[in-house]
Amino acid sequence: MKEEFVTSNLWFAFSLTLFAGLSTGIGSLIGLLSKKFNPRLLTVALGFSAGVMIYVSMIEIFAKAKDSLSIALGPKMGYVWTVVAFFAGIFVIAFIDKVIPSYENPHELNVAKKIESASEKEKRKLLRMGAFSALAIGIHNFPEGLATFMSGLTNPTLGVSIAVAIAIHNIPEGLAVSAPIFYATKSRRKAFTLSFLSGLAEPLGALIGYFLLRTVFTESTFGLIFAGVSGIMVYISLDELLPTAEEFGEHHLAIGGLIAGMMVMAASLLLFA
């Protein structure tokens, strides 16, 4: 991977990551300013995001990772290490989900039910829940930020698609943070600020990942990172996006959105092939 190529796309890739991360604040604004939101639209949007991420992970990112590792290690071992890194990415993000208690995990998204069923004493605990949700989102946003950044760094068209998909994914996370904090404090400013700050973990993750890896940025490291990112994105889609989409709306709407996302991603890749 040539240093001049990486450097030339650096600011563009970082801008994409910043856009994706700050969409958490968009979700917060929707929750704070809207009296009513359309759950069917959110279902389709989340399904669409999952479709984009699954298709691009399995068809584009995995293949690019395999090509890079095959150049460095040979066809056989390159394929083996691509598969190993893919599942390593899945296990990393699954471990992060495991160590965060489900009540505070924004990907166990039952915010509305928790608020409706809460007693006055329990409502005072919502502030803590919102704070932990912001922390949990920050932890999850690190690998997501690296995924967006690496994609934009190597393929701007691919990076834009992934940034949009992750931005859609981050909107309900903003709701997950802002709703309990606002309900506990009645402060729109506090709810929005904490939600907004949690999204900054995404560009922070991208910067930390880049500066840690740029000195060893070879075909092998690129392939391993891309394969791991592919696994992370597939896990996010299957474990978070689709279940959340079905929680807000009908199963067939979520699947329809997923197929539409795959078709749009496939068409965009064909156009720029």
Buried (B, 14 or more C-beta within 10 A) or exposed (E): BEEEEBEEBBEBBBBBBBBBBBBBBBBBBBBBEEEEEEBEEBBBBBBBBBBBBBBBBBBBBBEBBBBBBBBBBEEEEBBBBBBBBBBBBBBBBBEBBEEBEEEBBBBBBBBEEBBEEBEEEEBEBBBBBBBBBBBBBBBBBBBBBBBBBBBBBBBBBBBBBBBBBBBBBBBBBBBBBBBBBBBBBEEBEBBBBBBBBBBBBBBBBBBBBBEEBBEEBEBBBBBBBBBBBBBBBBBBBBBBBBBBBBBBBBEEBBBBBBBBBBBBBBEBBEEEE
